[in-house]
């Protein structure tokens, strides 16, 4: 059985997100579905189209746009401008249940928009209601653990799994209301000579994996790189550095009392990572490991070009350059400016374990 004009009109109204529609556009759509004028005429053409429009109007599915009712289609002899009639939705949920749940949850959105009163939304509300109603002594767990407990889905808060975060906001809840917390990712670290964390005074945060392992091996034998005495190294995982350093507050009872130094690639991305770390963790008073950066700048005579896609942030660059304001920094500041303007870079891998072990910086005229 072929397409009917009635079915094509219904499909047009269902798929058209706009409430208003134009009779001429509707007819063009119907003709397009038949792929030819002849087939459209064989199906009844404008006579059936007019009949179906009037039927929908009688059923209160569509209505004429009153302000433009005088504009008529010259051939169909009907107004050109129409709109779909917005239907009033009846409440689907029991009013008594809504009142009970409202003691703990903000359900105003569902009351004002009954079309949102679906089985899926009720199934989301129910575990939240029972948890809040029955909780006694609060005990904080991870967000993933709580989401699994409530919804059998540890990723319930992610957009991919249904955007539970927006749903919680909609009903007036936060993660804290559910006695949950997003804990920072654990980060690899190692202390010199395996000294306890309580004895750590100086922390070197390293952006790249390879240099982390070089320094880790070196610290098994020595404690100082150039002018920096190091008690502990942390690998902050490149682009994840900014978020991952939250873990420092978990490691140390007195995190703000330590001295923090940072070393990363000398390129726009590495510079921006440091700038963002310095701003976000202002209470930890981060500084660059200037001696290591000076060494990197000295030993690389022919820096390669930066990779495509690196975003240059002039503000971040200026903040980084502020670390090179001593009288003895003029050479290094000029070289940094030349790198920036020439779109070149020096990765941490310019130094390595062999150079550390040989105390390669001793052979460089700083």
Secondary structure in CASP SS format (residue, H / E / C, confidence):
PFRMAT SS
TARGET T0000
AUTHOR 0000-0000-0000
METHOD secondary structure of the structure
MODEL  1
X C 1.00
X C 1.00
X C 1.00
X C 1.00
X H 1.00
X H 1.00
X H 1.00
X H 1.00
X H 1.00
X H 1.00
X H 1.00
X H 1.00
X H 1.00
X H 1.00
X H 1.00
X C 1.00
X C 1.00
X C 1.00
X C 1.00
X E 1.00
X E 1.00
X E 1.00
X H 1.00
X H 1.00
X H 1.00
X H 1.00
X H 1.00
X H 1.00
X H 1.00
X H 1.00
X H 1.00
X H 1.00
X H 1.00
X H 1.00
X C 1.00
X C 1.00
X H 1.00
X H 1.00
X H 1.00
X H 1.00
X H 1.00
X H 1.00
X C 1.00
X C 1.00
X H 1.00
X H 1.00
X H 1.00
X H 1.00
X H 1.00
X H 1.00
X H 1.00
X H 1.00
X H 1.00
X H 1.00
X H 1.00
X H 1.00
X H 1.00
X H 1.00
X C 1.00
X C 1.00
X C 1.00
X E 1.00
X E 1.00
X E 1.00
X C 1.00
X H 1.00
X H 1.00
X H 1.00
X C 1.00
X C 1.00
X C 1.00
X E 1.00
X C 1.00
X C 1.00
X C 1.00
X C 1.00
X C 1.00
X C 1.00
X E 1.00
X C 1.00
X E 1.00
X E 1.00
X E 1.00
X E 1.00
X C 1.00
X C 1.00
X C 1.00
X C 1.00
X C 1.00
X C 1.00
X C 1.00
X C 1.00
X C 1.00
X C 1.00
X H 1.00
X H 1.00
X H 1.00
X H 1.00
X H 1.00
X H 1.00
X H 1.00
X C 1.00
X C 1.00
X C 1.00
X C 1.00
X C 1.00
X C 1.00
X H 1.00
X H 1.00
X H 1.00
X H 1.00
X H 1.00
X C 1.00
X H 1.00
X H 1.00
X H 1.00
X C 1.00
X C 1.00
X H 1.00
X H 1.00
X H 1.00
X H 1.00
X H 1.00
X H 1.00
X H 1.00
X H 1.00
X H 1.00
X H 1.00
X H 1.00
X H 1.00
X H 1.00
X H 1.00
X H 1.00
X H 1.00
X C 1.00
X C 1.00
X C 1.00
X C 1.00
X C 1.00
X C 1.00
X E 1.00
X E 1.00
X H 1.00
X H 1.00
X H 1.00
X H 1.00
X H 1.00
X H 1.00
X H 1.00
X H 1.00
X H 1.00
X C 1.00
X C 1.00
X C 1.00
X C 1.00
X C 1.00
X C 1.00
X C 1.00
X H 1.00
X H 1.00
X H 1.00
X C 1.00
X C 1.00
X H 1.00
X H 1.00
X H 1.00
X H 1.00
X H 1.00
X H 1.00
X H 1.00
X C 1.00
X C 1.00
X C 1.00
X C 1.00
X C 1.00
X H 1.00
X H 1.00
X H 1.00
X C 1.00
X E 1.00
X E 1.00
X C 1.00
X C 1.00
X C 1.00
X C 1.00
X C 1.00
X C 1.00
X C 1.00
X E 1.00
X E 1.00
X E 1.00
X H 1.00
X H 1.00
X H 1.00
X C 1.00
X C 1.00
X H 1.00
X H 1.00
X H 1.00
X C 1.00
X C 1.00
X E 1.00
X E 1.00
X E 1.00
X E 1.00
X E 1.00
X C 1.00
X C 1.00
X H 1.00
X H 1.00
X H 1.00
X H 1.00
X H 1.00
X H 1.00
X H 1.00
X H 1.00
X H 1.00
X H 1.00
X C 1.00
X C 1.00
X C 1.00
X C 1.00
X C 1.00
X E 1.00
X E 1.00
X C 1.00
X C 1.00
X E 1.00
X E 1.00
X C 1.00
X C 1.00
X E 1.00
X E 1.00
X E 1.00
X E 1.00
X C 1.00
X C 1.00
X H 1.00
X H 1.00
X H 1.00
X H 1.00
X H 1.00
X H 1.00
X H 1.00
X H 1.00
X H 1.00
X H 1.00
X H 1.00
X H 1.00
X H 1.00
X H 1.00
X C 1.00
X C 1.00
X C 1.00
X H 1.00
X H 1.00
X H 1.00
X C 1.00
X E 1.00
X E 1.00
X E 1.00
X E 1.00
X E 1.00
X C 1.00
X C 1.00
X E 1.00
X C 1.00
X H 1.00
X H 1.00
X H 1.00
X H 1.00
X H 1.00
X H 1.00
X H 1.00
X H 1.00
X H 1.00
X H 1.00
X H 1.00
X H 1.00
X H 1.00
X C 1.00
X H 1.00
X H 1.00
X H 1.00
X C 1.00
X C 1.00
X E 1.00
X E 1.00
X C 1.00
X H 1.00
X H 1.00
X H 1.00
X H 1.00
X H 1.00
X H 1.00
X H 1.00
X H 1.00
X H 1.00
X H 1.00
X C 1.00
X C 1.00
X C 1.00
X C 1.00
X E 1.00
X E 1.00
X C 1.00
X C 1.00
X C 1.00
X C 1.00
X C 1.00
X C 1.00
X C 1.00
X C 1.00
X H 1.00
X H 1.00
X H 1.00
X H 1.00
X H 1.00
X H 1.00
X H 1.00
X H 1.00
X C 1.00
X C 1.00
X C 1.00
X C 1.00
X C 1.00
X H 1.00
X H 1.00
X H 1.00
X H 1.00
X H 1.00
X H 1.00
X H 1.00
X H 1.00
X H 1.00
X H 1.00
X H 1.00
X H 1.00
X H 1.00
X H 1.00
X H 1.00
X C 1.00
X C 1.00
X E 1.00
X E 1.00
X E 1.00
X C 1.00
X H 1.00
X H 1.00
X H 1.00
X C 1.00
X C 1.00
X H 1.00
X H 1.00
X H 1.00
X H 1.00
X H 1.00
X C 1.00
X C 1.00
X H 1.00
X H 1.00
X H 1.00
X H 1.00
X C 1.00
X C 1.00
X C 1.00
END
